[in-house]
Amino acid sequence: MTATDGRPGTDGRPAADGRPAADGRPAADGRPAAGSGPGARAATRVSGTVVGLGLVSMVTDMSAEMVTAILPLYLVYRVGVGYAQLGAIDGLYTGATAALRLVGGHLADRLRRPRLVAAFGYALSALTKLGFPLVGGSLAGISLVLAADRAGKGIRTAPRDALITLATPPAALGRAFGVHRALDTAGALLGPVLAFGLVAGLATGYDSVFAVSFCLGLVGVLLLLFLVPMPATGRRPDGATPVTRGGPGLRAGLAVLGRSGPRRIAVAAGLLGLCTVGDMFLYLALQQRAGLDPAVLPLLPLGTALTFMLAAAPVGRIADRLGRWRVFLAGHVLLLAGYLLVAGVPGWPVAAAVLACHGLFYAATDGVLMACAAPLIPEPVRATGLAVVQTAQALTRAGGAVAFGLLAQSLTLRPAFLVFAAALGVALVASARIGRQGTTRQGGAHTGHQDIGRPGTAL
């Protein structure tokens, strides 16, 4: 009950004046927990589980980005694929994760073993690195190996993100995802450097990249299974009701789309994803328009990765304070600016600005989207619900990559970027309107878990 002086009662519910409860849950006015209680201290630190998962992602991303960094160079300048083919491969690279995100999320919820499901996904991606030397220059073989690699990513992503939410108070989700993505991106920063050194320094450069990538992926699996502490079972960090053995079915997980908040997030994220150019095309366009040697192409992702790594945690904290959906939209505004710069005057300064915008875009959208969606999804179907949002985004980004490849094949890169910049501008206006309509419909009142704007407030 609530104390007569307005302080939180012993049951942890908010005080009458709207200050946060002692357990750190959001106050009645929708603001994140603040103050000096245990919840406030929990909100200022990141758990060992989040840091451990970040280290796993760092090693795994080193493995993945070693291969990703050399793919445009390998496919365009060695195999000789055209823009339309590259768009199809880029779409496959993005979209192959989509269907199995739902599988991974559902299995994690159903079996109540998110770490085991995530480990399987990490192991599958590691094994695919041994497939690249076997298929050689076969475009069909490369596509199959890439599909299997991305399938592994799809299986592991939702269980991993669900573990982060279970180990973090709701008010600190933005910061937790920011710290995780910063560690993840440290691997993305180191991977291309290692790949560049192997390709440039060894006669068997490509095969060496694949072998080292496999070894790093295996290390990530071992770290997850044996060294990452798991959240305490039976009770969530915010003190909610203990979970039961045996999770819900897939239908219950998909039913989250019946809720206004998750549905609006999925629709808006999908709309924006459809207007997103694949990373391979962005780096290829920068290399060509800046007149760089093709051998430098694997190093261009470093600019994105460095910015992402440095900005992820601070941007996550800003999202917790100012509103996660606002920050998510702002990230796409930066991406729009990057597209316009790509189509503008070429040169090193412009290339550097584009990479900075690209890195800030990822910092403001990747983990922030999950932090935005997670509080709206009931814990028993958390992994499946997150997978639904991720799938909507992955499928539309895959479609966008294919569409951009066909457009670039017809118009060349510069006008294709202008067309996508215009489309992204329209999508931003529509997505902002989706948010405003939701707020108006709810009348601005606090309704618990229906927010995609600020933690604890209504949409």
C-alpha positions in Angstrom: 0.0 0.0 0.0 1.0 3.6 -0.5 2.3 5.5 2.6 0.3 8.6 3.6 3.3 10.9 3.0 3.5 9.8 -0.6 6.5 7.5 -0.2 6.4 4.1 -1.9 4.5 1.4 0.0 5.9 -1.9 1.0 4.5 -3.6 -2.1 6.7 -1.5 -4.3 3.9 0.3 -6.2 4.4 4.0 -7.2 3.8 6.6 -4.6 0.9 9.0 -5.0 3.2 11.8 -6.2 4.4 9.7 -9.1 7.9 9.0 -7.7 9.3 5.6 -8.6 8.7 2.6 -6.5 11.5 1.1 -4.4 11.9 -1.8 -6.9 12.9 0.6 -9.7 9.8 0.2 -11.9 8.5 3.3 -13.8 6.6 5.9 -11.9 3.0 6.6 -12.5 3.9 9.6 -14.7 5.7 7.3 -17.0 9.2 8.5 -16.3 12.0 5.9 -15.8 12.9 5.1 -12.2 15.1 7.7 -10.5 16.3 8.5 -7.1 18.4 6.7 -4.6 16.7 3.4 -4.0 17.8 -0.1 -5.1 16.0 0.3 -8.4 18.0 3.5 -9.1 21.3 1.8 -8.3 20.3 -1.1 -10.6 19.5 1.3 -13.4 23.0 2.9 -13.2 24.9 -0.4 -13.8 25.0 -3.0 -16.4 24.8 -6.7 -15.3 27.5 -9.3 -15.8 25.2 -11.1 -18.1 24.9 -8.2 -20.5 28.7 -7.6 -20.5 29.3 -11.4 -21.0 26.9 -11.5 -23.9 28.6 -8.4 -25.3 32.0 -10.2 -25.2 30.5 -13.2 -27.0 29.1 -10.9 -29.6 32.4 -9.1 -29.9 34.3 -12.3 -30.7 31.5 -13.5 -33.0 31.3 -10.2 -34.9 35.1 -10.3 -35.5 34.5 -13.6 -37.1 31.5 -12.4 -39.2 32.9 -9.0 -40.2 36.1 -10.6 -41.4 34.0 -12.3 -44.1 31.6 -9.4 -44.6 34.4 -6.9 -45.2 35.9 -8.9 -48.1 32.6 -9.9 -49.7 32.1 -6.9 -52.0 35.8 -7.0 -53.1 35.6 -10.7 -53.7 32.2 -10.7 -55.5 32.6 -7.6 -57.6 36.3 -7.6 -58.5 37.1 -11.3 -58.4 33.8 -13.2 -59.2 32.6 -10.4 -61.4 28.9 -10.0 -60.3 26.8 -7.1 -61.5 24.7 -4.7 -59.4 21.5 -6.7 -59.8 23.3 -9.9 -58.6 25.0 -8.0 -55.7 21.6 -6.7 -54.7 20.2 -10.2 -54.7 23.1 -11.5 -52.6 22.8 -8.5 -50.2 19.1 -9.2 -49.9 19.8 -12.8 -49.2 22.4 -11.8 -46.6 19.8 -9.7 -44.8 16.7 -11.7 -45.3 18.0 -15.2 -44.6 17.8 -14.4 -40.9 14.1 -13.5 -41.1 12.2 -16.8 -40.8 14.6 -18.4 -38.4 14.4 -15.4 -36.0 10.9 -16.6 -35.3 12.1 -20.1 -34.9 14.9 -19.1 -32.5 12.6 -16.8 -30.5 9.8 -19.4 -30.2 12.2 -22.2 -29.2 13.8 -20.0 -26.5 10.3 -19.2 -25.1 9.0 -22.7 -25.4 12.0 -24.6 -24.0 12.9 -21.9 -21.5 16.5 -22.4 -22.6 17.5 -19.1 -24.4 21.2 -19.7 -23.9 21.1 -23.1 -25.4 19.2 -21.9 -28.5 21.5 -18.9 -28.9 24.5 -21.2 -28.7 23.2 -23.4 -31.5 22.8 -20.3 -33.7 26.4 -19.1 -32.9 27.7 -22.6 -33.7 25.9 -22.8 -37.0 27.4 -19.5 -38.1 30.9 -20.6 -37.1 30.6 -23.8 -39.1 29.6 -22.0 -42.3 33.0 -20.3 -42.4 34.5 -23.6 -43.4 32.1 -23.7 -46.4 33.5 -20.8 -48.3 36.8 -22.5 -49.3 34.8 -25.6 -50.4 32.4 -23.7 -52.8 35.2 -21.6 -54.4 33.9 -19.1 -56.9 30.4 -20.7 -57.3 27.8 -18.0 -56.9 25.2 -20.5 -56.0 27.5 -22.1 -53.4 28.4 -18.8 -51.9 24.7 -17.9 -51.7 23.9 -21.2 -49.8 26.8 -20.7 -47.4 25.7 -17.1 -46.7 22.1 -18.2 -46.2 23.2 -20.8 -43.6 25.4 -18.2 -41.9 22.6 -15.7 -41.7 20.2 -18.5 -40.5 22.5 -19.0 -37.5 22.4 -15.3 -36.8 18.6 -15.4 -37.1 18.3 -18.2 -34.6 20.6 -16.6 -32.0 19.5 -13.0 -32.1 16.1 -13.0 -30.3 17.2 -15.4 -27.5 20.2 -13.3 -26.9 18.2 -10.0 -26.8 15.7 -11.7 -24.5 18.5 -12.6 -22.1 19.5 -8.9 -22.0 16.0 -7.8 -21.1 15.7 -10.5 -18.4 19.0 -9.3 -16.8 18.1 -5.5 -16.9 15.5 -3.3 -15.2 13.1 -1.8 -17.7 14.2 1.8 -17.2 17.8 0.9 -18.1 17.2 -1.2 -21.3 18.5 1.5 -23.6 21.8 1.7 -21.8 22.1 -2.1 -21.5 21.5 -2.6 -25.2 23.9 0.3 -25.9 26.7 -1.4 -23.9 26.1 -4.7 -25.6 26.1 -3.1 -29.1 29.2 -1.2 -28.3 31.1 -4.4 -27.4 29.5 -6.1 -30.4 30.8 -3.3 -32.7 34.3 -3.5 -31.2 34.4 -6.9 -33.0 33.1 -5.3 -36.1 35.9 -2.8 -35.9 38.7 -5.4 -35.4 37.3 -8.0 -38.0 38.0 -5.9 -41.2 41.5 -5.0 -40.0 42.3 -8.6 -39.4 40.8 -9.6 -42.8 42.7 -6.8 -44.6 46.0 -7.9 -43.0 45.4 -11.6 -44.0 44.5 -10.8 -47.6 47.3 -8.3 -48.1 50.0 -10.3 -46.3 49.4 -13.9 -47.3 49.2 -15.6 -50.6 46.3 -17.7 -49.4 44.6 -14.6 -48.0 41.0 -15.5 -48.6 41.3 -19.1 -47.2 43.1 -17.7 -44.2 40.3 -15.3 -43.5 37.8 -18.1 -43.5 39.9 -20.3 -41.3 40.5 -17.6 -38.7 36.9 -16.6 -38.8 35.8 -20.2 -37.9 38.2 -20.3 -35.0 36.9 -17.0 -33.6 33.3 -18.2 -34.0 34.1 -21.3 -32.0 35.6 -19.2 -29.2 32.3 -17.2 -29.0 30.3 -20.4 -28.6 32.6 -21.6 -25.7 32.4 -18.2 -24.0 28.6 -18.3 -24.1 28.3 -21.8 -22.8 30.9 -21.7 -20.0 31.7 -18.1 -19.0 28.6 -16.0 -19.3 26.5 -15.7 -16.1 22.8 -16.2 -16.7 19.9 -14.1 -15.2 18.5 -15.6 -12.0 15.7 -18.1 -12.9 12.2 -17.9 -11.7 11.9 -14.1 -11.2 12.5 -11.1 -13.5 14.8 -8.3 -12.4 11.8 -6.0 -11.8 10.3 -8.4 -9.3 7.5 -9.6 -11.5 5.7 -13.0 -11.1 8.0 -16.0 -11.3 8.0 -17.7 -14.7 6.7 -21.3 -15.1 8.3 -24.3 -16.8 7.2 -25.0 -20.3 6.7 -21.9 -22.4 3.7 -20.8 -24.6 3.1 -21.9 -28.2 4.1 -20.0 -31.3 0.5 -18.6 -31.7 0.8 -16.9 -28.3 4.0 -15.3 -29.4 2.6 -14.1 -32.7 -0.4 -12.7 -30.9 1.8 -9.8 -29.7 1.0 -8.2 -33.1 -2.6 -7.8 -31.7 -1.2 -5.3 -29.2 -1.1 -1.7 -30.5 2.5 -0.9 -29.4 4.4 -3.9 -30.9 2.3 -3.7 -34.1 3.1 -0.1 -34.6 6.8 -0.7 -34.0 6.8 -3.6 -36.5 4.9 -1.7 -39.2 7.1 1.5 -38.9 10.4 -0.5 -38.6 9.4 -2.5 -41.7 8.5 0.6 -43.7 11.8 2.3 -42.9 13.7 -1.0 -43.6 12.2 -1.1 -47.1 13.9 2.2 -47.8 17.3 1.2 -46.5 20.2 0.5 -48.8 22.4 -2.5 -48.0 25.8 -1.9 -46.5 27.6 -3.6 -49.4 26.2 -1.0 -51.8 27.0 1.9 -49.5 30.7 1.0 -49.1 31.0 0.2 -52.8 29.5 3.6 -53.8 31.9 5.4 -51.4 34.9 3.5 -52.8 33.9 4.3 -56.4 32.9 7.9 -55.9 35.9 8.8 -53.8 38.2 7.2 -56.4 39.7 4.8 -53.9 41.7 1.7 -54.8 39.5 -1.4 -54.6 41.9 -3.0 -52.1 40.8 -0.3 -49.6 37.2 -1.4 -49.7 37.4 -3.9 -46.8 38.6 -1.0 -44.5 35.6 1.3 -45.2 33.4 -0.5 -42.6 35.8 0.6 -39.9 34.5 4.1 -40.1 31.0 2.9 -39.4 32.1 0.5 -36.7 34.2 3.0 -34.9 31.4 5.5 -34.7 28.9 2.9 -33.7 31.1 1.6 -31.0 31.8 5.0 -29.4 28.2 6.2 -29.7 26.1 3.1 -28.8 26.2 3.4 -25.0 25.8 7.2 -24.8 22.9 7.1 -27.4 21.3 4.3 -25.4 21.3 6.5 -22.3 19.9 9.4 -24.3 17.1 7.1 -25.6 16.2 6.1 -22.0 15.8 9.7 -21.1 14.3 11.4 -24.1 12.3 8.6 -25.7 13.5 5.6 -27.6 11.2 6.0 -30.6 12.3 9.6 -31.1 15.9 8.5 -31.1 15.1 5.6 -33.5 13.6 8.1 -36.0 16.5 10.5 -35.5 18.8 7.7 -36.5 17.0 7.3 -39.9 17.3 11.1 -40.4 21.1 10.7 -40.2 20.9 7.8 -42.6 19.0 10.0 -45.0 21.7 12.7 -44.7 24.3 10.0 -45.5 22.4 9.0 -48.7 22.3 12.6 -49.9 26.1 12.9 -49.2 26.8 9.8 -51.2 25.0 11.3 -54.2 26.7 14.6 -53.7 30.2 15.8 -54.3 32.7 12.9 -54.0 35.9 13.0 -52.0 37.5 11.8 -48.7 35.8 14.4 -46.4 32.4 13.4 -47.8 33.2 9.7 -47.4 34.2 10.3 -43.8 31.0 12.2 -43.1 28.9 9.4 -44.6 30.6 6.8 -42.5 30.0 8.9 -39.4 26.3 9.2 -40.3 26.1 5.5 -40.9 27.6 4.6 -37.6 25.3 7.0 -35.7 22.4 5.5 -37.5 23.2 2.1 -36.2 23.8 3.4 -32.7 20.4 5.1 -32.7 18.5 2.2 -34.1 20.0 -1.3 -33.6 19.7 -1.8 -29.8 17.3 1.1 -29.4 14.6 -0.7 -31.4 14.8 -3.7 -29.1 14.8 -1.6 -26.0 11.7 0.2 -27.3 9.9 -3.1 -28.1 10.8 -5.2 -25.1 8.8 -3.5 -22.4 5.6 -3.9 -24.5 5.9 -7.7 -24.8 5.0 -10.0 -22.0 8.0 -11.9 -20.5 6.7 -15.4 -21.4 6.7 -14.6 -25.1 9.5 -12.0 -25.0 11.9 -13.7 -27.3 9.2 -14.5 -29.9 7.8 -11.0 -29.7 11.2 -9.5 -30.3 11.7 -11.9 -33.2 8.5 -10.7 -34.8 9.8 -7.1 -34.8 13.2 -8.2 -36.1 11.6 -10.3 -38.8 9.5 -7.5 -40.1 12.6 -5.3 -40.3 14.8 -8.0 -41.9 12.4 -9.0 -44.6 11.8 -5.4 -45.7 15.5 -4.6 -45.6 16.1 -7.6 -47.8 13.4 -6.4 -50.2 15.0 -2.9 -50.2 18.4 -4.4 -51.0 17.1 -6.3 -54.0 15.1 -3.2 -55.2 18.2 -1.0 -54.9 20.3 -3.5 -56.9 17.8 -3.5 -59.8 17.6 0.3 -59.6 21.4 0.8 -59.6 21.7 -1.7 -62.5 19.4 0.6 -64.5 20.3 4.1 -63.3 23.9 3.6 -61.8 24.6 4.2 -58.1 24.3 8.0 -57.8 20.7 8.4 -59.0 19.7 5.2 -57.2 20.8 6.8 -53.9 18.8 9.9 -54.7 15.6 7.8 -55.3 16.1 5.9 -52.0 16.8 9.1 -50.1 13.4 10.5 -51.3 11.7 7.2 -50.4 13.3 7.2 -46.9 12.1 10.8 -46.4 8.5 9.8 -47.1 8.8 6.7 -44.9 10.1 8.9 -42.0 7.1 11.2 -42.3 4.8 8.2 -42.3 6.5 6.6 -39.3 6.4 9.8 -37.3 2.7 10.0 -38.0 2.2 6.4 -36.8 3.7 7.5 -33.5 1.5 10.7 -33.2 -1.7 8.8 -34.1 -0.9 6.3 -31.3 -0.4 9.0 -28.8 -3.6 10.8 -29.8 -5.6 7.5 -29.7 -4.5 6.8 -26.2 -5.2 10.3 -25.1 -1.7 10.7 -23.6 -2.7 8.9 -20.4 -0.4 6.4 -18.7 -1.5 2.9 -19.8 1.4 0.7 -18.7 3.0 -1.2 -21.5 1.8 0.6 -24.6 4.6 3.0 -25.3 7.0 3.3 -28.2 8.0 6.8 -27.4 9.3 7.1 -23.8 9.7 4.3 -21.3 6.5 3.9 -19.3 4.3 6.4 -21.2 1.5 5.6 -23.6 1.6 5.7 -27.3 
